[in-house]
Amino acid sequence: MKLPEATKSRAVLVGTSHHEFLPALPAVVNNLTALREALCSQDIWGLPPQYCATVCDPTDSTQMLDPVRNASREATDTLILYFAGHGLTNQRGELYLSLCKSEEQKPYSAVKYEDVRDQLVDSRATRRIVILDCCFSGLALGSMAGEISAVVNEASIEGTYILAAAPENRIALARPGEEYTAFTGELLNVVQGGLAGKPELLTLDTIFNHVRDVMCEKSLPVPQKRDRNTAGQLTLVKNRASRRERHGPGYGSFSGIAAGTVFPSRHDLHKAGIHRPLQAGICGTADQGGAESIVVSGGYKDDKDYGDVIIYTGHGGRDPNTGAQIKDQDPTDPGNAALLRNILTGVPVRVIRGASGDPKYSPPSGYSYDGLFSVEQYWSTPGIDGPRILQFRLEQIDDESTSAREGPQARTGQPQSNRRGGPAPNQWERVASGVYRDRRISERVIEAHDSECQICGTFLEAPGGRRYARAVHIRGLSVPHEGPDVPENILCLCPNHSVLFELGSFTMNDDLEIIDEVSKEIVGDLRTNKKHRVGVDYIRYHRNLYRF
């Protein structure tokens, strides 16, 4: 069994939170943010962010239906439609999905589900998943009510797996003050946290059965499902709990563990997967992709903590008995080489502060997970003890939910959920507004050429022996080019030739001859190998742009 092919899949997440004539559902906004983050997370599924459309508070039918129509046309593997908000029904039991100005007594003021269904039916996707956290609230205390059995039957589409929030004549709770609606909250608990003792990949049925059982135990409305053509046996997401049990490597933040969460001990950090080593301050290696996490806990006297900026001292050279620096630090030390790798790739690290660190930003006891930091630069300088040390400048990523400048008092107590709305920075690199590329694909192309430029054959070597090159898309990803993020559309180039290629200073013929567009002379052939083949169609597209 394998996950849906992310590049051939699409998701549309729709939610109505603010209403003029119906009770507000503030938790719906959080539903959309958390679900999008989960679907795009590398260790859950890895759906490219540009393939996950989010529609919050649509005011007319086109705002809801156009994204569904576009996704239905593009998806060939899996198509996901999620809706959270008020559901309305008319006298014939037909389902309507609410807009911001919908009225209870006027179902026609909402979007008829049949119109949504028509778009899904026409899709080429091999499987369709519909998640409906919707019913109408007639209760004053913030609930959503409606006939969900009718909703499920009305929503049914051949080859589709449908989840609905509650059975007939029950309410699907959206309690005031709760971060998520009840049904979506339990769904997110499974997707974000995983299921202990279950396989590495979770099927739709496994997810549904757990959510149903938990809601039964909590005396919450019991969700329903409809399964056409055994879609429930297909896998949807990776099981995060399975990964934690293996203590395998993992980059980026963990959904459900917010910046500001305090752990009593290093062992608790290890169990949660936030920082796996029980002693080492740097987790991760350059070969695996860089450092995953670091601990700042006063171990090195040259460390400086400014809250959102940390000057972190590298590893090595200390006397094991006194802690004094007695030798110069080496860039090839595994921990230092890992942090250097983060500078090259842009992959952020998790930062954990210990109680022995700067008291202004550290917890009074234990260890606090303080979010993601980018490794911006490094330098070598004589340390306080005399020998040269490596220092790394780390900057907090702005979209973490808790800023270190708030101090330890703001970070103790019960953890709050992570509300980062952006894609996982460890996997996705922003190219343009709403367009991202998958770092893993670029890394595979660079590795195939051992970081040697396909134009000139040279490579750059960073301290620590790590080679550096850039991955450049032949046909750009952003509009109007809208090229695919696939290896065939990528070149491995040195920084100099990457700029010249993007400026159109040289192009290539179909036989991969390189033409200098200034002198119009042949300057050589593109270097290729069996591990990476370049698509001629993309070469032609680039050539047509710049050859006059």
FENJO-V249583 format. One record per helix or strand of 3 or more residues. SS is the DSSP state (2 for helix, 1 for strand). FROM is the first residue (numbers start at 0). TO is the last residue. Records with the same first field share a line. If there is no record, write none. Layout:
SS = FROM-TO, FROM-TO
This chain:
2 = 5-7, 26-39, 48-50, 60-73, 106-108, 112-120, 147-154, 181-192, 203-216, 230-232, 239-245, 265-271, 333-344, 403-405, 407-409, 438-447, 486-488, 494-501, 535-545
1 = 9-14, 51-55, 77-84, 86-88, 94-96, 126-133, 142-145, 159-163, 169-172, 200-202, 223-226, 234-237, 281-284, 289-295, 308-312, 348-353, 366-381, 387-395, 427-431, 434-437, 469-472, 489-492, 505-507, 512-515, 520-524
